[in-house]
Amino acid sequence: MAVSDKSAVLQLRQAWINERQSPELLQYKDALVEHIMNRLQQQKEDLQPTEENDPDQQFMLNLYKLEIERVEYLLRSYLRTRLHKIDRFYQYILTSEDESEREKLSPHELEYAMKYSKLITKQLNTSFLQFLPKSAISREEGAKPNLSSYVICRALESHGDVEVNRFDHQTVNLLKDDIFLLSYDSIRGLLIEDKVELI
């Protein structure tokens, strides 16, 4: 990737870390993913194999290819992490009364979740649900993300006191670059606003 794209790659890296460490599905980074995919395609087209046997040029070409592969891996891992969460929470996402859960998905992810839901429902019905009485079949929302699980986060800016325990109203003073182990639900809003990052 070119030097000008360094910040985009760093943003993708942080989005990947946040997605991996967060117990819930986060908002899809549409503009960032599209920008990186376009730049990767452009970089691949710009790489022309050299016909000369110049070892320096060949070395630089290999370095560029390695960097492209590294960014592609990061992008694939980000998307795989999201698909894993969709597989795990598809029923909750699709049946939640909170419309924002579905808005977190890209159009392709939403289509995937709906197809996945239909396939699972069909498989369960043909396997054993058709043999159970209707009263025994539960129509619950399925697995939900555990928002009270603990995460490690770094404050990107000072925030003052943040309530970390709803029951006894304990607070912690978040200062820039401080690292904390806190319940996810206490910093969820700050993560959405990009005021903290998960590590």
LOBAFI-247570 format. One record per residue: x, y, z of N, C-alpha, C in turn. Coordinates in steps of 0.02 Angstrom, whole numbers, plus 50000, padded with zeros to 5 digits. Layout:
! residues N
XYZXYZXYZ
...
! end
This chain:
! residues 199
500434994150000500005000050000500455006250000
500215011349969500585017649966500585020950034
501055025550044501105029050108500465032750125
500125035550076499515039250088498955034850115
499015028350104498505023650127498675020650195
499215022950225499425020150289498885021050343
498575026950344498055028050395497445023650384
497285022250321496715017850306496865010750331
497475008450322497665001750345497655001650422
497895006850453497865007250527497155007350552
496715010850517496005010850535495695003950528
495875000450474495634993650463495884989050518
496514989850536496804985650589496424986750655
496274993050671495914994450733495194992050729
494884992650671494204990050663494194982550672
494704979150647494774971850655494854970050728
495294973550763495404972150835494764973450874
494444979150861493814980750896493294975350883
493234973150821492734968050804492894961450839
493524959650841493724953350873493614953550949
493734959150980493704959651053493004961351079
492594964251037491924966251058491464960151062
491044959751114490584954051117489994954551068
489874960451040489324961350993489584963150924
489154962650875489324964650808489334972250805
489874975050781489934982350776489704984750708
489644991250700489434994150636489944992450582
489694990350525490114988750467490454995050442
491104994650430491505000350406491495000450329
490925002450302490805002050230491305006150189
491375012450206491815016850167492535014550171
492745012550230493435010250240493575003850200
493124999050204493214992650168493224993850093
492764997950069492734999349997493375002949974
493605007850013494225011449996494815006549992
494875002250041495444997650042495394992549985
494794990149971494724985349916494904988649849
494694994849840494874998449778495624999649773
495935001549828496655002749828497044996349816
496814990849845497154984449834497114982449761
496534983349731496454981649660496914986049618
496934992449634497364997049597498094995349606
498294993649666498994991749679499184985449640
498734980549637498874974449600498964975849526
498544980349500498604982149429499244985949415
499464989949463500074993949454500704989749458
500674984049490501264979749496501374976049431
501894977949398502074974649336502724970749348
502714964349332503334960549341503884963349296
504464963749324505024966449285505334960849244
505494962649183505814957749139506564957749150
506804963149179507514963449193507684958949251
508294957049255508514952949311508834957149365
508584963249373508844967749424508614965349493
509054963049535508854960449600508524965649645
508734971949639508424977249680507694978249662
507554978549597506864979349576506444973349594
506724967449587506364961349605506224961149680
506704963349719506624963649792506054968449810
506054974349779505524979349793504834976749772
504814973449716504194970549691503924965349742
504374961249767504174956249817503934959549882
504244965049901504024968649960503324971449951
503184974349893502524976949878501994971349879
502174965649849501714960049849501574957549920
502094957349960502014955150029501554959950068
501634966350058501214971250092500484970650069
500374969550005499704968549979499384962350011
499764956950015499514950850046499354951950120
499764955850154499644957250225498984961050235
498864966050193498254969950198497654965750178
497724961550127497184956950108497004952250164
497524949650198497394945250255497004948850309
497204954950324496864958950375496134960150357
496004961850294495334962950270494914956550274
495194950950251494834944550255494684942650327
495154943750371495054942050441494504946350472
494494952750455493964957250479493274954650456
493224952950393492584950550365492394943750394
492894939250404492764932650434492514933350505
492804938050542492594939150611491864941350613
491684945750568490994948050564490524942250546
490724938150498490304932450478490214927550536
490744926550574490694922150632490174924750682
490174931250694489684934150740488974933850710
488924934750645488264934150613488004926950620
488444922050609488244915050618488014913750689
488344916750737488184915550807487554919250829
487454925350805486904929550830486374930950777
486354927050723485904928650667485174929250689
484964924950733484254925050754484104931350793
484564933150838484484939350877484474945450831
484944945650783484994951350738484364952150696
484114946650669483554946950623482884947850658
482824945550721482174946050755482154951550808
482704954950818482724960250868482254965950850
481914968550900481484974350889481894980550876
482524980450897482974986050886483234985850814
482994990350773483174990550701483924991750692
484254994850741484964996450734485394990150729
485154984450754485534978250747485614976350674
485084976950635485124975350564485504980650525
485484986850549485844992350515486594991650522
486834987650568487554986550576487834982250519
487404978850483487624974250431487684977850364
488144975450323488174977750254487604974250217
487424976650157486894973250119487044965850106
487674964350092487874957350080487814953150144
488004956150200487954952650264487224951350283
486794956250270486084955350285485794949650242
485964949650179485744944350134485994937550158
486624937350179486924931250205486544928850267
486414933450314486074931750376485374928950362
485024931950315484354929550299484374922550267
484844921550221484904914950190485124909750241
485584911650284485824907150336485244905150383
484834909950401484264908650445483774903750412
483644904850347483194900250311483474893250308
484124892650295484434886050291484424882450358
484584886050412484574882950478483874880850497
483384885250485482684883650501482454877550461
482624877350398482434871650356482754865250381
483404865550398483754859750423483464857250489
483324861850534483044859850599482344856850590
481944859750546481264857150534481294850150504
481714849150455481744842550423482084837450468
482524839550513482874834850557482434832450614
482134837150651481754834850709481184839350731
481184845750715480664850150740479964848250714
479924845350656479274843450628478954837950669
479354834250708479094828750748478894830850818
479054836950837478874839450904478204842950902
477844842850959477224846650961477364854150958
476924857950928477024865150919477154868750986
476834866351040476924869551105477634868551132
478004863651108478674862351133479214866351096
479024869551041479504873351001479514880551025
480104882651045480194889451071480364894151014
480094900051015480234905150964480624910950996
481124909351036481524914551068481984917751017
482304923151038482724927050993483394923650979
483574918451013484204915151003484754918251045
485374916251030485944918751069486004926351063
486134929451120486234936651121486954938151142
487234943651119487904945451141487904947051216
488424945051251488494946351322488824953251331
488414958351337488674965151341488994966751408
488914962451457489234963651522489904960151528
490144956951475490804953851476491334959251480
491924957351503492464962151513492924962451452
493144968551438493594969751382494164974351406
494714974051370495274978551384495234984251334
495244990351360495174996151315495695001451331
495825005651281496275011351289495885017651272
495935022551315495595028951303495985032851251
495635035251199495955039251147495955046651164
495545048451214495525055351239495275054951311
495385060151349495155060251419494395061151421
494075057551467493345057651471493085059651540
493515059851588493265061051656492995054551684
492515055051728492245049151762491755045351717
491855038751714491405034351677491145029151727
490495028251728490205023351774490355016351750
490665012351794490855005651776490445000351811
490055002351860489634997551896488965000951909
488444998651877487785001751883487485000651952
487674995251986487354993552049487584997852107
488234999152111488465003352166488775009952141
488645011452078488845017752046489585019352053
490015014352044490735015452044490925018751978
491405023251982491645026651922492395026051917
492645027051857493365027151846493515033251802
494065036451815494265042451778494665040151717
494385040851657494725038851595495145044651570
495795043551569496255048551543496565045851479
496765050451435497045048551370497615043551379
497595038251339498085032851336498085028251397
497625029151444497555024451499497245018051474
497445012451503497185005951484496805003051543
496195000451529495764997851581495464991151561
495304987151611494894981251603494214983051631
493714983951586493054986251606492514982051573
491914982251601491364978751569491204982451504
491044978451453490924981351386490354986351387
489824984951423489254989451422489414996351452
489934996751494490115003351522490485007751473
490805004651423491185008651374490905008051303
490335004751297490045003551231489925010051192
489625014951223489495021251190490135024851169
490645024351211491285027551195491625024051136
491545017451131491825013651075491475015551010
490815016151012490435018050953490635025050929
490785029450977490985036350960491725036950945
492085031250943492815031050931493205035150982
492985034951045493355038351098493785033451138
493655027051129494085021851157494185016651102
494705012651111494825007051066494955000851107
494764995151081494884988951115495574986351098
495874982851145496544979951132496554972751155
! end
